[in-house]
């Protein structure tokens, strides 16, 4: 039996009306899920305010209400707790309810614009190969030891995070690698978690639909490192000018990695091919099955984190060489007609530029590079023309199409992307609203040895149009189309 006062440990309280010694059943922040003797936490969200649903929670049998603004009427038998920040309170309550599960394993958070999924997933792969029971909380999936769950957010809500961490405790998980998004940090989903380390990848143009400015976006990321304990490590990319900003106020052990700058961990690219990378990492050569300079940064971060978590240099290098690419991250196939199709999640200007430059560095220039790309609806509109400019400048031919238009008109999104195209690149571009038709057109235009890049959705297996999700998998579609066209 767990008491209300037990789960309020470390929560900043302004007032308590009622009995704090009542036993509680479960914690909810969605009033529709409230059952008898549950605690309802009224959180002010971006879409709705939980305070509007306090009466619903009361009617459904809540034993306690946690809120920032007390209701005008109290119901007998219900305890009302006022706090200054319900979202922060929810995260701390969730950790207390599940017996602070993050303290019973080594939790490493990975944050930055690009590379979070790759680093988290490959660290999960590496530590699993090294014989440890390992957990993963990522955009692509959640894994508890060897049990998989579908992911719904880059960083889940705080209740879900602690529920999975508690399950990891029960399964004997020793290490967990977690993507930490700016939304997750800003919405206090990671409050109350005990991190053994934090990794910063890079910071580029993204999420300015949510954050008011780039500096706010940067400072939200920085707050994650500010809150790391002195027992943790803070590992940052020294080639990104924001890396040192992340370290300014952290109490954690400061560690850097870089390809170009002086750093604690350094790497040099010796060979870059479609089959992989040959790297010199801290004077040791290693071949990895990942592609491109952006992945050299990811590999270096993984290597550094592995050593900081206790693996030897030899172990880390051995397992690095065995790692395989993440679904939807530079995932490629070669057709019978020797057409290479690459599917990548690149949905920011910097990520798209990295992928296109990687392909251009590897290819001989005797073949065409045909890019299929769009931008998501109801998201940062300012990046659309920037991505149009990059795609057209770095491709032989580019087809602008739909990504996940959501509630926006897909034609309008495409028009905004096209505004960034330089006049000399106009002739390279096509606009095809249907993503499947755009991919089919790219396959029809491609000749032997040509390369097709399908960017933006990567691992996603759906397309969202006007609130409805339909099955859509870029990799499966291009695979089927190339087989069909080869007949």
N, C-alpha and C positions, 0 to 999 in steps of 0.2 A: 504493500500500500504506500503510495506517495502522496504527501500533503502539499497543499498549495504553497505554504511558506517555504518548503524545500525547493520548489522550482523557481521561486522568486529570488533565490540567492544571487547576489551581484546585480540584480535589476535596480535601477535608480527609481525609487518610489517617492511619489509626491503625497499620496494619501491612500489609506485603506479603510473602506467602509464594510464592516461585516467580519466574519470569522476567517482568519488566515490559516487555521488548523484543519480545514475541511479536506477530506480525501478527494483526489481528482482522478478521473478516468483517462481522458485523452486531451490533446491540445489541438485546437482548430483556429484557422484564420479565415475560413470560408464558412459563413453562417449556415449554409445548406448542409454541411457535414456534421454540424453539432448534434451530439446525442446526450443522453442523461449523464449528469455529473462531469461533463466536459468543460474545459476552460476555453473561452472565446477571446481571441486577441484581435481588437479592432485596429487594423492597419490602414493608414492613408496611402493608397496606391496611385499609380499613374492613370488608371482607368476608372476606379471607383474608391469610395471611402468606406472602410469597414464600420465606421461609427453609425452609418445609416442603417446597419443591419443588426444593431445591438438587440432591438426588440425581438427580431426573429430568433436570435440565439437564446434569449430569455425564454421565449415560448417553447423552444425545443429541448429545454431541460438543462441549460448551462448552469454550472455550480459557481462559476466566477467569470467576471468580465474584466479584461485588461484594456485600458483605453487612455487616450491623451485628454479627452474631454468627457467629463462625467455626464451621464444622462440626467434629465431633469427629475425623473422618478426612479426610485429604487424598488426592487422586488424583494420581498422577504425571503430569506434563505439563500440569496445570491450575494457573493462577496464582490465588491467593486474595488479595483485597484487602479489608481491613476499614476501614469508615468509620463515623462517628458518626450519619450520616443518609443512608440509601440513596435516599430520594425526592429529596433535594437533589442527591445525587451523580448520580442518573439524569438530572436536568435539565441539569446541567453537562456530563456526558458526551455527552448528545444534541447540545448546542450545539457541543461540540468535534468530534464525529464529522461533523457537517454543515458544518464550517468557519465557525462563528459567523455564521449567515446573517442574524440580526437586526441585525448591525452594517452590513450592506450595503444597508439601506433604512431609511426612517423609520417605525418601529413605534409606534403610539399605542394604549394600553390604556384601555378604558372600563369603569369599575366603579361599583357602586351597586345598589340593589334594583330600581328600575324605570328603563326608558329605554335600557339598554345596547344592545339589538338595534337599536332605531330609530336611535340616534346612530351606531353603527358602520356600519350599512347605508347610511344617508344620506350619511355622509362618504365611503363607498366610491362611491356614486352621484355625488356632487359632484366628487370628484377625477377620476373617470373622464370626466365631462362636460368638465372643465377640460383634458382631453387627456393626463392622466398614466396610465401603467400602474399599476393599483392592485390590492391584495389585500384579502381580507375573511376573518376567522375569527369566525363568529357562531353563535348558537343555531340559526338557520334554515338556513344553508348556509356552505360554504367556497368562496371564489372566488380563483383564481389568474389575474390579468389577466382574461381572458374565459372561463376554463374553470371549470365548477362541479362541486363534490363535495357529497354529502349530509353534514350535520353530525350527530355522535353525542352530543356534550356541549357545554355552553356554552363551557367552556375545555377543549380536548382534552388528552390526556396529553402530556408534554414531548417524547417521541419524535415524535409526530404533528405537534406544533406546528413543531418544527425541520425535519421532512421537508417540510412545506408551505412554510415560509419559504425553504428551500433551492430548492424548485421555483420560488418567486417570484423568487429571485435569477437563476435560469436564464432566466426569462421577461422579465427586465428590469424587474420591478416596483419602483417608487420609493417608494410609500407603502402601508402595511398597517394596517388598523383591526381591532382585536381586542377582543372581549368578555372581560373578566377577572372570573370569578366568585369568590366567597369560598371555595368548595371548591377551585378551582384554585390560589388563593394559598396556602391552608392546606396543600394537598398538594404544595406546592413545584413545581407544573407550570410556573410562570413564572420560576423561578430560572435565572440564566445568560442571560436575554434582555436585550438592550439596547433600552430604550424611549426614544423621542424626546419622548414626552409621555404624561400620564395625565389622564383626565377622571373626576371624581366627580359622579354625578347626584343621588342622595338616599339616605337610609337609613331603611327602615321595616321593619315586622314580617315576617320571612321566615327560613327555614332554621334555626329554633330546634330542629328535630329533629336537626340536625347539630352546631350550635354550642351550647355549654352555657348561654350567656346572650347577651342583646343586646349587652352590653359586649364580649364576646369576638368576636362577629360584627363589631362596629364596629372593634375593634382589628386584626382580620385584614385588613379593607379598608385601614385606616391603614398597615399594614406595606408595602402596595404602594407608597404614596407615600413612605414612609420610605426605600425602596430606589431611588427614581428618582435618576439622576445629575444633577449640577448643570447639565449641558448640556440637560436636558429641561425641559418646562413641566409644572406641576401646576395644572390648571384645575378649580375646584370651584364648586358651587352655593352661593352665600352665603346663600340663603334657607333652606337646611337647616342646622340648628344643628350638625350634624356636619361641615360643610364646613371650618370653621376647625380642627377637630381633625385632619382629614386633612393640613393644612398645617403642623402644629406642628413636626415634625422633618424635613421634607423639605429636601433640598439643591437641589431643582429651582426654577425660576422660578415664583413664586406669582402666580396670576391668578384672578380671581373673575368670576362672572356671576350675575345676579339679575333678578327682576321686581319685587321689593318693597324690597330692601335697596340700600344704596350698594355699587357694584361696578364693576370695570373695564369690563365689558360689561353693558349694561342694555337691557331691552325693555319695551314697553308694548303691551297688546292693544287695538287700535282697533276691530276687528270680529271676531266669532266666529260662524261659520256652518257648516252641514254641508258647504258647498263649500270652506271653508278659513278661514284667519286673515289679517287685515290687522294687521301689526305695525309699530311704530316701533322700530327697532334702532339704538342709538347715534345717534339723531336722523334716521335714514334710514328711509323707509317701504318695506315689502316685503310683497307678497301671497304666501302659501304655501298649498299644497294639503293641508296637514295641519290637524287639528281639535283644539281644546281647549287649555286653559291648560297642561296637562302637556306638550303638544307645543310650546308657546311656549318652555318651558325647553329642550326638545330642540333646537329651531331655534337658540336663542341659543348653546347649547354648540357646535353645528356651525359657526355663524358665527365664534365666537371661535377655535375650533381651526383653522379655515381660514386666518384671519389669522395666527395663531401659527406656522402651517406655511408661510407665505410668500405666500399669495394676497392680492391687493389687495382693498380694501373693495368696489369696484365688481364685481370678479369674483365675490367671495363672495356678494353680494346677488343678482347675476344668476342664478347657478347654484342658489341657495336657492329661488328662485321656480319653478324647473323640476323640483324634487324631487317624487317620488310616494311615497305611503305604503307601508309595509312589510307584507308578507303577514301577515294575522292581527293587525295592529295597527290598530284602528278601521277595519277593512275593511268597507265597507257596500255595499248594493244597495237599489234601490227597485223594488218589484214593480209590475205593471200596475194593481193596486188601490191604489197609493200607500201601501203598507206599507214602512217602512224597516227593514231588518234589518242589524244591526251585529255583526260577529264581532271579539272582542278577546281577547288573551292574558291579560288581567287575572286574576291568580291569587293576589294578595296583597290584604289589606284596603285598603291605600293605593291600589293600582292600580285596584281595583274602585270605590272612592269617587271617584277622579279621573274615571273614565269615566262613571259615573252622574251626577256633578255637571256634567260637560261637556254631556251630553245634556240635562239639566234646564235648563241655562243657555240652550241654543239653542231648545228646543221651546217652543211657545206655551202649554202646559198644557191645551189643549183636546183633546189626544189622550192615549192611555194609553202608558205605558212598561212593557213586559213583559220581565222579566229571567229568563234561564235560566242557572243557575250551580250548580257543585258544587265539591268540594275533592278533591285527589289523595290516594290512599291511601299508607300507609307514609311520610308526610311530616308536617311540623309540625301537630300536632292542635290546638294552642292558638289557631290563627288561624281555625278553623272557625266557632265561635259569633260571632266578630267579623265575619266575612264575611256570616253569616246576618243579623245585626243591620243592617249597612250596606245589604245588598241589599233587605231588606224596608222599611227606612225611606225609601229613595230611589226606590222603584219603585211603580207603580200595582198591579202584580201580579208575584209572583216564583214561579218553579218551581224547586225544589231537586231536583237530579238527580245522576247519576254524572259524574265527571270521568275520571280514570284510577284506578280503585279499587285496582289492583295486587293485593296479597294480602289486602286488607281486605274485609270485608262492606260493600257499597255502602249498604245500609239503615242500618248503624251510623253511617257517615260522615254521611249525611243527618240522622239524629237529632241528631248532635253540632252540625251547622250550625244546626238548628232551635232549639237551646237558647238561641241568642243573640237570637232574635226577641223584640221587645218585645210585651207583651200586646195593645196597641192595633193592632199590625200582623198579628196571627194570621190575620185574615180575608183578608189579601192573599195568603197562601201556599198552595202546592200542593207535594206531594212525588211525583215520578214517577221511579222508578229508571232506566228505560231512557232514555238520553240522546236517542235518535232520537224516541221517543214524546213526550218533554218538549218538544223543538223543534217537533214536529208540533202538539202542544196549543197552544203559543204562537202558531203560525201560524193555528190555528183560532179562537183567542180574539181575534186582532188584527182590527181594523176599519180602514177607510180613514183614512190619516194617522197610524195608531198606529206605535209604534217597538218593535222587538224587539232586545234585547241578549243575545247568546249569549257568555258570558264563561268564561275559564279555559283554553281549549285553543288558541285562536288559529290559528297556522300548522300545528299538529300534524295529521297525516293518519292517525292511528291512535288506537285506544283500547286500553288495557292492562288486562286483567281476568284475575286468577289466573295471571299469568306468560305469558299469551298476548296477542299484539297482533293486532288486526283492523283493517281499513281503516275509517277514520272521519274525515271532513273536515266540520267544522261549516259552512263556507261553502258547499260543494257541496250538503250536505244541505238547508240552509235555502233555497237557490236552487231546488233541485228541488221541494221541498214547496210553495213559494209559486207556482211555475209550475203545479203540479198542482192546487192549490186555486183557482187563477184560471180554470181551464177551465170 
